[in-house]
Every structure is written in structure tokens, then in C-alpha cells.
Amino acid sequence: MENSRGKVGRGSIIRAPAPLVRLFFQRAGFQCYNGGVKRLLSVLIILILCFALLPRLLVFLYPAERNHFYDGFFGYALGAVFAAFLVWVAWEQLANLGKTSSADFIHRLNGDFFRAQTRALFDLLDAEALEFVHPQEHEAEGKEAWPYFRVNKTRISQTTYPDDHAKRITRRESYSSWEIDEMLLGHLEDVGNLERRRIVDFSLVLVNFRWYIEFAWKNRHIQAYLQYQRTEYPEYPNLWPGFEYIAKKCLEYSRLSPGPCRWWWLFKRNFLRIAPR
């Protein structure tokens, strides 16, 4: 499912368990998220199968110890199953705490990111009306030149934006590079750094910021600005590492088809922590 911006719908990433199952576990005193019940059942089935087959194997190998073996086996088996259940409950509780913390960070990032100034910048980028001006363009004027972004009002007049909206986003003639850093790139850098340190879950990044990250990264004027910074400051060759990391990770994920390839990719990126290329 896709919305107007082409972002993946929430239901395609996070799917709630069945209502009755969820209600049962909530009444039991803890929450369960997608896949938790299936994992528990899988573990219990494996344990039951092991406990059902292991005695027969041992009795076949050691028939003389049959009576002694059966005396204590079932007690140990029940204790192992109960211990496995407690471990699963603890694991689920820790996972839920992590999800709550991740959701709280995402909520704060949404509040900082989705503001009028940032929305205006994305409207200008979407219309190819926010143009990076290299300092070399003004060197002939004999003044110290600084990079900035120019608002191309002619491009805006060629779009289908309503007149009041076009006037609102073109009130300014330009934006300094510092303003672009603060109002746009800085937020995307924060998202990348938080996800890289596992403070924010990647699935939440996909739902909330994927379109904006990919769009900003692929914009030719943003790329020209990033290239200028890395050329101008060679002592900092990896400026904006968080933004680059999360942009490449989202683009890699977008190119994957659902199925084993996507599971293998998630295993490499999230478990083995192999950086995207």
C-alpha cells in the first residue's frame, strides 16, 4: 500500500497479532508484538519434540538405565519448558521497552522535522526550484563568496501549486548553507545516527522518513552541495555520514523484492551490522 508520496504504508511493515491472542496476553500482564506468539509456539513445539524423541533414543542406546532415566526426566522436562517460557516473557518485555523508546524518539524527530520551514524546502526541492549556488559563480565580483541556495521563482510559476501556496514558499529569495544544514540536512543526519546506534528502529524510519531521505539524497542540488563541502574541507572527507548511511540503506531496501532476499538483507544490515554500499 502506498500513499501520495510513494511511501510504504504502515500496514505493510508492522502487522498486529490476532485480537483474541493479543487480548489474552494483555490480560496475562504483558504485551506481545508481531511474531512473538509464533516464536513462542515454535520454541515450545521444538522442546516438546525433543523431549518426546530424546527418551526413546536414550532408552534404545542404554536399555539397562531405563527405569532410572524415566524417574527424573519428566520433572526436568517440565522445568525446562517453564524456564524457556520465562525467558521468552523477559525477552518480549525488553523488546517492548525498546520499541517504546524507539517510538518516543521518532515522535520527537517528527515534531522537529515536520515544520513549516522544512515543508517549504521540500516543496522547493520537489519543483527543482531550490538551486545550489557555488561560490565560484561570484568570485569575479571581487567579494568573498559563500555557498547558498537560490529560490527559482520562475520554476515555481510553472508548477500547479495554488497561488497562495506559491507565494508562501517563495517569500525568500535565498537560503544560506547554514540554514539548509539546520532545517533539512541536520534532521536527516540525526535519523541516520540514531538508527545506526539502534536507538531508533529501522522499520519506523521506513514508515516515517523513507521518502524524504531518499528524495533529498537523490536531489542533484543537495548532492552538489555535499560534494562542495567534502571538496572544500578535505580534512573532513566524510561529512554527513549519518545522512549518507541511512539514505543508502533505505535505497538498498527499496530495490529489494519481498521474500528471502529481503530477509537476508535485514540479517546482514541489522544483525551482522554490515554497512550499506
C-alpha positions in Angstrom: 0.0 0.0 0.0 1.4 3.4 -0.9 0.3 6.9 -0.1 0.6 10.1 -2.2 4.3 10.5 -1.6 5.1 6.9 -2.5 6.0 5.8 1.0 5.3 2.3 2.1 2.1 2.1 4.2 2.3 1.2 7.8 0.4 -2.0 7.5 3.0 -3.5 5.1 5.7 -3.3 7.8 4.1 -3.8 11.2 1.2 -6.1 11.5 -0.7 -6.6 14.7 -1.4 -10.1 16.0 -4.9 -11.5 16.1 -7.2 -9.6 18.5 -8.0 -12.6 20.7 -4.4 -13.6 21.1 -3.4 -10.1 21.8 -6.2 -9.7 24.4 -5.1 -13.0 26.1 -1.5 -11.9 26.5 -2.5 -8.4 27.7 -4.7 -10.0 30.4 -1.8 -12.1 31.4 0.2 -9.0 32.2 2.4 -8.3 29.2 2.2 -7.1 25.6 3.1 -9.1 22.5 4.1 -7.7 19.2 4.1 -9.2 15.7 5.7 -12.6 15.5 6.0 -13.1 19.3 3.3 -15.7 19.6 4.6 -17.6 16.6 8.1 -17.6 18.1 6.8 -18.9 21.4 4.8 -21.7 19.8 7.8 -22.7 17.6 10.1 -22.9 20.7 7.5 -25.0 22.6 6.9 -27.3 19.7 10.7 -27.9 19.3 11.1 -28.5 23.0 8.2 -31.0 23.1 9.5 -32.9 20.1 13.0 -33.0 21.7 11.6 -34.3 25.0 9.4 -36.8 23.1 12.2 -38.2 21.0 15.1 -38.0 23.3 13.9 -40.6 25.9 13.3 -43.1 23.1 16.8 -42.6 21.8 18.4 -42.9 25.2 16.4 -45.9 26.1 17.4 -47.6 22.9 21.1 -46.8 23.5 21.1 -47.6 27.2 18.3 -50.1 27.9 19.7 -51.0 31.4 19.1 -47.5 32.7 15.5 -47.3 31.5 13.8 -47.1 35.0 16.3 -44.6 36.5 16.1 -42.4 33.4 12.3 -42.1 33.4 12.1 -41.3 37.2 13.7 -37.8 36.8 13.2 -37.0 33.2 9.7 -35.5 33.2 10.5 -33.2 36.1 13.5 -31.8 34.3 11.4 -31.5 31.1 8.7 -29.5 32.8 11.2 -27.3 34.4 13.0 -26.7 31.1 9.7 -25.8 29.4 8.8 -23.4 32.2 12.2 -21.8 32.2 12.0 -21.3 28.4 8.6 -19.7 28.8 10.0 -17.2 31.4 13.0 -16.4 29.2 10.5 -15.7 26.3 8.4 -13.4 28.6 11.6 -11.5 29.6 12.7 -11.2 26.0 9.3 -9.8 25.0 9.3 -7.3 27.8 12.7 -6.0 26.9 11.7 -5.8 23.2 8.6 -3.8 24.1 10.7 -1.4 26.2 13.0 -0.9 23.2 10.0 -0.3 20.9 8.5 2.3 23.3 11.9 4.1 23.4 12.2 4.0 19.6 8.7 5.3 19.1 9.3 8.1 21.5 12.5 9.2 19.6 10.5 9.0 16.3 7.8 11.2 17.8 10.3 13.8 18.8 12.0 13.7 15.4 8.6 14.2 13.7 8.0 17.2 15.8 11.4 18.7 14.9 11.3 17.7 11.3 7.7 18.4 10.0 7.7 22.2 10.4 6.6 24.9 8.1 10.2 25.8 7.1 11.2 22.2 6.3 8.0 21.6 4.4 8.7 24.7 2.3 12.2 23.5 1.5 10.8 20.1 0.3 8.2 21.9 -1.9 11.0 23.9 -3.5 13.2 20.8 -3.9 10.2 18.9 -5.4 9.8 21.7 -8.0 13.6 21.8 -8.7 13.3 25.4 -7.5 16.0 25.3 -4.8 19.3 25.7 -6.6 22.7 25.4 -5.1 25.0 28.4 -5.9 28.7 27.6 -5.9 31.0 30.3 -4.6 32.8 30.3 -7.9 29.9 31.9 -9.5 30.6 35.1 -7.6 34.4 35.1 -7.5 34.6 37.6 -10.4 32.8 40.2 -8.3 35.8 40.7 -6.1 34.0 39.8 -2.9 34.4 36.9 -0.5 31.9 34.3 -1.8 29.9 31.9 0.3 27.7 29.0 -0.8 24.0 29.4 -0.6 20.7 28.2 -2.2 18.7 30.4 -4.6 15.0 30.2 -4.9 14.0 30.0 -8.6 10.6 31.7 -8.7 10.2 31.0 -12.4 10.2 27.3 -11.8 7.5 27.7 -9.1 5.3 29.7 -11.5 5.4 26.7 -13.9 4.1 24.3 -11.3 0.4 23.7 -10.4 0.9 25.0 -6.8 -2.0 27.2 -5.8 -1.1 30.9 -5.9 -1.3 31.4 -2.1 1.0 28.4 -1.5 3.4 29.5 -4.2 3.6 33.0 -2.6 4.2 31.4 0.8 7.1 29.3 -0.2 8.8 32.0 -2.3 8.7 34.8 0.2 12.5 34.4 0.5 15.0 34.9 -2.3 17.6 32.5 -0.9 18.7 30.3 2.0 22.2 30.2 3.4 24.1 26.9 3.7 23.8 27.1 7.4 20.0 27.3 7.2 19.9 24.2 4.9 22.1 22.4 7.4 19.9 23.3 10.3 16.4 23.0 8.8 16.9 20.0 6.5 20.1 18.0 6.5 20.7 18.1 10.2 17.4 16.3 10.9 18.2 13.6 8.4 21.7 13.2 9.9 20.1 12.7 13.3 17.8 10.0 11.9 20.7 8.1 10.4 22.9 8.4 13.6 20.0 7.2 15.9 19.2 4.3 13.6 22.9 3.3 13.3 23.2 3.1 17.1 20.0 1.1 17.3 18.2 3.8 19.3 15.6 4.1 16.6 14.2 1.0 14.8 14.7 0.8 11.0 11.1 -0.1 10.4 10.0 3.2 12.0 12.5 5.1 9.9 11.0 3.5 6.8 7.5 4.4 7.7 8.1 8.0 8.8 11.2 9.3 6.8 11.9 7.0 3.9 10.5 9.1 1.2 12.2 12.3 2.5 15.5 10.7 3.0 15.6 9.1 -0.5 14.3 12.3 -2.2 16.8 14.6 -0.5 19.7 12.3 -1.2 18.9 11.9 -4.9 18.3 15.7 -5.4 21.1 17.0 -7.7 21.4 20.3 -5.8 21.8 18.7 -2.5 24.4 16.3 -4.0 26.3 19.3 -5.4 26.3 21.0 -2.0 27.6 17.8 -0.3 30.3 17.5 -2.9 31.3 21.1 -2.4 31.6 20.6 1.3 33.7 17.5 1.1 36.0 19.2 -1.5 36.2 22.4 0.4 37.1 20.7 3.7 39.3 17.8 2.8 40.1 17.3 6.5 36.5 16.1 6.8 36.1 13.7 3.9 33.0 12.0 5.5 30.8 15.0 6.2 27.1 14.0 6.9 27.9 10.3 7.5 24.6 9.6 9.2 22.6 11.0 6.3 24.6 9.1 3.7 24.3 5.8 5.7 20.6 5.9 6.2 20.0 7.1 2.6 21.9 4.2 1.1 20.3 1.8 3.5 16.8 3.0 2.5 17.6 2.9 -1.2 19.0 -0.6 -0.9 15.9 -1.8 0.9 13.7 -0.1 -1.8 15.4 -2.1 -4.5 14.8 -5.5 -2.8 11.8 -7.7 -3.8 9.9 -9.2 -0.9 11.0 -12.6 0.1 14.2 -14.4 1.1 16.4 -11.6 -0.4 14.9 -9.0 1.9 15.3 -11.3 5.0 18.9 -12.0 4.1 19.5 -8.2 3.6 17.9 -7.5 7.0 20.1 -10.1 8.6 23.3 -8.6 7.1 22.4 -5.0 7.9 20.7 -5.3 11.3 22.4 -8.4 12.8 25.8 -8.5 11.3 25.9 -4.7 11.1 27.4 -4.7 7.6 27.2 -1.1 6.3 25.3 -0.4 3.1 27.3 0.5 0.0 
